[in-house]
């Protein structure tokens, strides 16, 4: 095993969901910024980066968001709370940014076939995938197209509004995992929370209607007793398979 793998293995082993944080211990808030900048490098669907991260640092903000997280100890004692937000509604803006970047790299009329495929993907296929009308008609049509094409060859099976929503939350969750591992590498602990009033949090952050909260992560130095029990995992033989 390489040294880098040993270090990463130790980080993964040490990461636990800590539910009580030490209010007196030193806490480097810049570690949160560094970890979020690493989270931005996370893999995500089509590199659309349909996410936003909100740091809750003020005393009043922490108090309010902890209340919106049902006053869980992981929220009430956290030195910072980070809200991970899925922004499916920003797909047009992100798509334009990606096309602009490709034009900067390849020019307006690329001759390379790989670049041409990339242009076609972002200029034509991405809008078809992310667009969904209020009545779900286009999503239904896409499902039908996928079904019939899929009779003859492998085909993507998702594309309605719910499918796209799930895809965007997956990407935000990947970023959240990167953030938590980074915080552990920085010497601090985290706890992801889904038990929350997402509507109130959206209002508190003044988010638009179509934005969705993926999770809230509490972070800080662990307090004694912050880990409630020994780690339990289902045996590997029940979850890891070879085909």
N, C-alpha and C positions, 0 to 999 in steps of 0.2 A: 504494500500500500504506500503510495506517495505521501510525502510529508503534508502537502496541501490537503489531501484526502483525509489524513488523520486529524488535521485541524478542523476541517469541515465536519467530520464525524463527531468530534467533541462538541462543537457548537450545536449540532442537531440533538445530541444526547442531553446536553445541558438545558436546552430550551424547554421550559415548562410554562403552563398557564398559571401565572402568579396572581393571586386574588387579593393580596394585601401588600401595600408598599410602605416603605419607611419614610416618614415625613422629615426625619432629622438627618438622614444620610445625604451626602453630596450627590448632586445630579447635574450632569453636563447636558444642558438643553441643546447644545449644538450637535450632540449625537443623534437627536431626532431629525434634524435637518439633513445630516449626512445619510442617515438611513433612508429618508424619503428620496433623496437624490439617487440612491442605489435602487430603490423600489421602481423608480422611473425607467430603469434599465431592464425591468422584468419582461419576459416574453408576453405577448398579447396578440389577440386576433388581428391579423393583417396589418399589424403595427399601427392600428388606428388610435391607440392610446386614449380610449374613451373613459378617462378616469380623472378624478380630482381628489386632493388630500387636504383636509382642514385640520390645522393644529389648534387645539383648545388649551390656552395657557393661562389666561387671566383667572383670578380667584372666583369672580362672579360667573365666568363662562364655565369653569370646571364644576362649580356647584350646580348650575342649571342643567348641563348635559348629564352629569351624574344622576340627577333626579329623573331625567328622561331615560336613563338606563336602569330604571327601577331601583336606584340607590344601591346597586351592587357594590360590594366592597372594592372590587377591581376597578370600579369607576370612581367611587368616593375617595379612595386613598391615592389614586394615580397622580403622578406629578405632571403628566400631560395626558390628554386624550387626543387621539387622531381619528378623524372620521374619514373613512374611505367611501367615495361616492362614484357610482356608475353614471356616466353621462352619454347614454345612447343618443340623446337629442343633439349632440355636437358632431354627429357623423359628417354632415356636409362641410363644416369648418375644418375638421381633421382631414377629410378627403382632399379638399382644396390645398391644404398645406403640404400633403404628400405629393400631389401632382406638381405643385410649384417646385418642390425639392428635386423631383425627378427631371424636370425641365432644366433646372440649374445644373444638374450632373450630366445629363445626356443631350440637352438641347431640345428645341421644340419639335424637331423631326428626326428622332433617333433612327439610325440605320441598323443597329444591332438588334437581332431578333428577340433576344432576351429582354432588352429594354422596351421593345415594341409590345411584347406580351405584358410587361409590367404596366405600361401606359394603358393598354386595353383593360387590364384588370381594375385599375383604380378609376379610370374615366368612365367605364361602361358597366362592369360587373358589380363594383362596390355600391353604386347608387341603386342598382336593381335589388341588391341584397338587403340594404339597410332601409330602403323606403317601404313604408306600409301606410296605407290609407286608413282613416278613422273607422271604416266599416270592415276592414280585414279582407276586402275583396282581392287585392293584389297578393296578399299572403296566401290566400286559398289557391289562387292561380299558380303561384310558385310551387306550392305543394303538389299540385296536379302535374305540373311540368316535371318536377323531380321524380314523381312516381313513375310516369311513363318512360322517361329517359332511363330511369333506374331498372327498368325491366330488361334492358339489353347490356348495361354496363354500370360499374360503380358510380354512384351519384350522391352528392350532398343531399341530405334529407330534411334539413332545417332551413327556415327562411321566413316564417310568419313572425308577427310582432313578439310573441312569447319566446320563440327560438332566439331571436336577436337579443332580446332582453337577457336571457340566460347566458348567452355568449359574452355579453359585455360584463356581467357580474363575474364570470369566470376569470376574465382578464384582471378585474379589480382585485379578486381574491389572490391571484398569482402575485400581484404587487404587494398585497398585505403580507403574504408569506415571506417574501424577500425582506420586507421591512422588519418583521419579527426576528428573522435570523440575523439581520444586520444589528439590531439592537442587542441581541445576545452576544454577538461578536464585540460590541462596544462595552460589554460588561453589565448590561441592564436587562430587565425582564419586561414581559408583555402579557397581555391577556386579551384575546379577541372576544368581542361580545356581540351577539345577535339579539339578546334580550333587551329591547329598546323600543321607544316610541319614535319610529322613523318619521312620522308626520310632524311631530313637534320639533325634532332635530332639523328637518328640512326648513321649517319656519324660522327656527333660531338662526340657521346659516343663510337664510334668505335665498334658498335654492329654487330654481324654476320647477314647475309642476312635474315635468318629465324626468327630472333628476331623481335618482334613487340611492338611498344609503345602503351600502353593502354590509358594512360592519363598523363598529367602533372599537378601537384598540387602546387599552390603558397601558401606560408604560411608566417605568421608574425603577429604583433599586428595591429589590424584594425585602420585605420585612420577615422577621421570624414567624413561622406559621403561615406564610403566604401560599405555600403549596399544601393543599389539603390532604393529599394521600399519595401513596406510591404510584408510579406510572403503571397503567394496565393497558396491554394491547392484545387483541385477538392473535392466536398463534399464526406465525408466518404461513404455515401450511394451509391455512384456511383462506388466505387472501392473496398469496403469490402463486401463480400458476405458469407452467410452460406449455406451449402448444407445438 
